[in-house]
Each structure stands twice: as structure tokens, then as C-alpha cells.
């Protein structure tokens, strides 16, 4: 896939993510957090609302990789991003399927995240 096409698709995903995290819109997309993310919220003593606020500010500069297929065979597209929270670089991974965006991984990055649109 060409870089320009990947960028357009990423921007489209980010717009859907903004819609899912912004209380002002009627929600066509719903953001959910998988139980696999509970450890992050407990370790950082934070609420989903705080992370949603960060996600609502995502731009193409937060994009890391995607779309890709899930290696476990779940349906939908997988998208990967990064952001800074409490001074640490955080890796976050989503799956979008139908009208659901599911965050199924969020943790401190174990290696430097590459941001191709910075």
C-alpha cells in the first residue's frame, strides 16, 4: 500500500476514534476497552476518561502502523499508535470491526515507536 493511501486510511480511523471519544457527537462508533487493558489502568491509577481525552487529541503524528489483520484471526482492521502519558511513551493497539473500536493493548512501549508521519 502506498504511503499516501495509508495516511488517508489512518486519518479516517482517527476521525472515527475522535467520534467515539467525544461526548458531543452522537456516537456512530463505540470505543470499548478489552479486559487485557485493566492492568494499565490499575498500574497508572488512571481512568478511561483520562485516556479517552488523550485519544481525542490524536493526529496523524500518533500513527505507528496499520491497517493490518489480527494475527489471532479476529475480524476487523488492527491499528497501532503511540502517545506520551505521565512522561512515558505508551503503545496502544485497536481493532475496528463494524461500529466498534476495541482497545486491546495499552502499555509502556518496550522499544522506540516509529512514527512515519512525523
SULCORQUI-V892611 format. One record per backbone hydrogen bond with DSSP energy under -0.5 kcal/mol. NH is the residue of the N-H (numbers start at 0). CO is the residue of the C=O. E is the energy in kcal/mol with one decimal. If there is no record, write none. Layout:
BEGIN
nh:NH co:CO e:E
nh:NH co:CO e:E
END
This chain:
BEGIN
nh:5 co:1 e:-2.4
nh:6 co:2 e:-2.2
nh:7 co:3 e:-1.9
nh:8 co:4 e:-2.3
nh:9 co:5 e:-2.3
nh:10 co:6 e:-2.4
nh:11 co:7 e:-2.0
nh:12 co:8 e:-2.2
nh:13 co:9 e:-2.7
nh:14 co:10 e:-2.2
nh:15 co:11 e:-1.7
nh:16 co:12 e:-2.4
nh:17 co:13 e:-2.7
nh:18 co:14 e:-2.2
nh:19 co:15 e:-2.1
nh:20 co:16 e:-1.4
nh:21 co:17 e:-1.2
nh:22 co:20 e:-0.6
nh:24 co:21 e:-1.0
nh:27 co:25 e:-0.9
nh:29 co:98 e:-2.4
nh:31 co:29 e:-0.5
nh:31 co:100 e:-2.7
nh:33 co:31 e:-0.5
nh:33 co:102 e:-2.8
nh:36 co:33 e:-2.2
nh:37 co:34 e:-1.6
nh:39 co:36 e:-0.7
nh:40 co:36 e:-1.4
nh:41 co:37 e:-2.2
nh:42 co:38 e:-3.0
nh:43 co:39 e:-2.3
nh:44 co:41 e:-0.6
nh:45 co:40 e:-1.7
nh:49 co:46 e:-0.8
nh:50 co:46 e:-1.4
nh:51 co:47 e:-3.3
nh:52 co:48 e:-1.9
nh:53 co:49 e:-1.4
nh:54 co:50 e:-2.8
nh:55 co:51 e:-2.2
nh:56 co:53 e:-1.5
nh:57 co:54 e:-1.6
nh:61 co:58 e:-2.0
nh:62 co:59 e:-1.1
nh:63 co:79 e:-2.6
nh:64 co:79 e:-1.8
nh:66 co:77 e:-0.5
nh:67 co:77 e:-1.4
nh:69 co:73 e:-0.6
nh:72 co:69 e:-1.6
nh:76 co:95 e:-1.9
nh:77 co:67 e:-2.6
nh:78 co:93 e:-2.3
nh:79 co:64 e:-3.0
nh:80 co:91 e:-2.6
nh:81 co:61 e:-1.9
nh:82 co:89 e:-1.8
nh:84 co:87 e:-2.7
nh:87 co:84 e:-1.8
nh:89 co:82 e:-4.0
nh:90 co:106 e:-3.0
nh:91 co:80 e:-2.3
nh:92 co:104 e:-2.6
nh:93 co:78 e:-2.9
nh:94 co:101 e:-2.1
nh:95 co:76 e:-2.5
nh:96 co:94 e:-0.5
nh:96 co:99 e:-2.5
nh:99 co:96 e:-2.3
nh:100 co:29 e:-3.1
nh:101 co:94 e:-3.1
nh:101 co:99 e:-0.5
nh:102 co:31 e:-3.0
nh:102 co:100 e:-0.6
nh:103 co:92 e:-1.9
nh:103 co:101 e:-0.7
nh:104 co:92 e:-1.3
nh:106 co:90 e:-2.1
nh:108 co:88 e:-2.7
nh:114 co:112 e:-0.5
nh:115 co:113 e:-0.6
nh:117 co:114 e:-1.3
END
